[in-house]
Amino acid sequence: MSNKVRTVIIIVALIGIVVTATLMITTTIQYKKGEQEYAQIENLAVSDDTQGEHTDAHDKKEEEEVREFKNNPNRSDFPDMEIDHKSLKDKNRDYVGWLYVGSAGISYPVVQGADNEYYLHNTFENKPNFAGCLFIDCQDKADFTMFNTFVYGHAMKNGSMFGNLRKLRKDPSLVKNDPYIYMFLEDGIYRYQVYAYYIDKKDSSMYNSAQNIKEYRQYIRNAMDYSMAECEAKPDEEQPSITLVTCSGSGSNKTRFFVHGIFLDRYLY
């Protein structure tokens, strides 16, 4: 091997090292910025004792009934958290509510953008960052009255955003001991119980929203059939669902992780 060829190889190797180091530094900085922003948002907007825990005529009638939410007057049944919705709305007009999943240590604001791309790459404060922000599907209703409301988020390697959902796959006892998903909306706290969770392909048919009560009932049954563990929840098929979706795996093998919760009750402020 000539000295010239050896020199070229060394230069290419050094460039590779520099590029890799730069990417690692950039990634670290992005993670840190994202963590700092959401920590500040939580300190601003959350007061609690849990911080740090992380159709035909017939079908049409039934479709209307599915939107009748059951109220629960007992505040002690819900997490001891108070959300400053006004402050969050002032910071971002796309703010919808606050998501809390105790079993996975998830506690973040949720937004709804004009599309399903923007908040994949921008934080709650509209800062470019690959952590993004949790957001509901742009075609869903922000009051969670549809048959099924989708909430998307990145599975960050440091566990932030929906990264800690992987804990549910590794330890089924988490869902068994604490099966609840909470959405803090401006009018009250909505509680859902996890009834299924599983990994599916990235173009999964489970992204499809039900158009009527018949399709919705089948959707719930399909989700339960796919579930990687049997959940104790027995879904009331007349009640709406919340579905958390994030990525699983990497590269060309990347799949999607779905977590479905059925509405149980709500506490109105």
JOHU-V60200 format. One line per field, one symbol per residue. ss: DSSP state (A for helix, B for strand, O for the rest). A space follows every 50 residues. Layout:
ss=???
This chain:
ss=OOAAAAAAAAAAAAAAAAAAAAAAAAAAAAAAAAAAAAAAAAAAABBBOO OOOOOOAAAAAAAAAOOOOOBOOOAAAOOOBBBOAAAAAAAOOOBBBBBB BAAAOBBBBBBOOOOOOAAAABOOOOOBOOOOOBBBOOOOOOOOOOOBBB BBOOBOOOOOBOAAAAAAAAOOAAAAAOOBBBBBBOOBBBBBBBBBBBBB OOOOAAAOOOOOAAAAAAAAAAAAAAOOOOOOOOOOOOOOBBBBBBBBOO AAAOBBBBBBBBBBBBBBO
